[in-house]
Amino acid sequence: MDSTNLSDSIKNLKIKEDKPKATYDKAALKERWKILGNDAEQISMIRKACMNTFARNDFMKTLQTIKANFVQRDYEGIFTESSNLEVYAAAYVPGRALCYYEIFSSRPSLLKLLMKRSQLYCIGSGSGSELVAIAAAMTRVPAERQKIKLVMQDIGEYESVLTSFEETIRERWSVTEDQLSCVKDVTGRFDYFYVCDE
């Protein structure tokens, strides 16, 4: 290659520019981290949203009925009977939410979804485990561009349960309605996430 061709090659050489990194308020992020601290078990504070349910006189009897229905594989008996829904949520949501939280907070690609406008479809999520887990994981990333829309679908009518969890989340974890909105729909049957990056 002669010097003229080399000179032309250098002129046509394009240098890939790095995209500027998104800026965020580091002090605000540190404050958000204090919400859960280093102990993810604090997710169990969501039990406070269920205190009225734990105080029900029939709580243990209803829980035993739910367990018996699981053995019989009578899922409709569990999830369509309105008297069971609050008890099911109080008994099972904290543990399941902790598992989902670990999934979201340990995978960078999922945390990135929680830093921008995203829509997540959570099928079979009426009891609120996904809502609690995603809200908790949202406290681990900067809030500046968060705009998450959760579509919660289930065959059970969990409206009062989800409303109670939402109120507790907003009060305790400072997650605003602009950052996280929750749409409830009574139609789904299966438990999985479908993520749509808007």
Sequence and secondary structure as in RCSB ss.txt:
>XXXX:A:sequence
MDSTNLSDSIKNLKIKEDKPKATYDKAALKERWKILGNDAEQISMIRKACMNTFARNDFMKTLQTIKANFVQRDY
EGIFTESSNLEVYAAAYVPGRALCYYEIFSSRPSLLKLLMKRSQLYCIGSGSGSELVAIAAAMTRVPAERQKIKL
VMQDIGEYESVLTSFEETIRERWSVTEDQLSCVKDVTGRFDYFYVCDE
>XXXX:A:secstr
  HHHHHHHHHH             HHHHHHHHHHHTT GGGGGGGGGGGHHHHT TTHHHHHHHHHHHHHTT H
HHHHS HHHHHHHHHHHHHHHHHHHHHHHHH HHHHHHTTSEEEEEEET TTSHHHHHHHHHHTTS  TT EEEE
EEE SS  HHHHHHHHHHHHHHH   TTTEEEEEES   S EEEEEE 
